[in-house]
Amino acid sequence: MRKKHEIEPLGVIRSPYKSKEEIPRQGHFEPEVEAVAVLDEKWREGMKGLELCDRLVFLFLFDRSEGAKLTANAHWLDGEKGVFATRSPNRPNGIGMTEVEVVSIEGLEIRFRGPDMLDGTPLIDIKPVVDTSRSND
C-alpha cells in the first residue's frame, strides 16, 4: 500500500527570477546571482548550526511546472531522454534540488548564491553539503 505524504513548506525562495525564461539551466552557471530563502518562524530551532555551513542543498517544489512528462530534452545528453536522466521541472513529484553557496544567515533568512528557482518557490527541505573526502583524524 502506498503511503501518502503531506509536505509542509519551510518557507519561500525570494529570487530575482520572475519567469521561467530568466532562470539559468543550473544556478552555478551564474554564481554571482543572489537570492534569499525566508523560513517561517516555526522552523527557527531547526536552523541551529546552519551558520557552520558554506554550502547547502535546497529541496523545493516545482509549483509552476507544466505537469509530469516522462521524457525531456537534455542538452548535455544529446537530445531527448527519460525525465530521470534530466533536470527537467516537469517531474512526477515536482521536486527540485539545488546546491547553493551560503552568503549569510540572519534570523530566518538565508542569503545564497546560485539560485535556479522562481521567486516565490516553496522551500521544502535544507541539507548541509558534507565533504566526505575529509577524514575524522
Salt bridges, closest charged atoms under 4 A:
GLU8 OE2 - LYS42 NZ 2.59
GLU34 OE1 - ARG111 NH1 3.60
GLU34 OE2 - ARG113 NE 3.54
GLU41 OE2 - ARG44 NE 2.91
ASP63 OD1 - ARG64 NE 3.35
GLU66 OE2 - LYS20 NZ 3.76
GLU66 OE1 - LYS69 NZ 3.45
GLU99 OE2 - ARG55 NE 2.63
GLU101 OE2 - ARG113 NH1 3.25
ASP116 OD2 - ARG87 NH2 3.37
ASP119 OD2 - ARG14 NH1 3.66
ASP119 OD2 - LYS18 NZ 3.45
ASP125 OD2 - LYS127 NZ 3.74
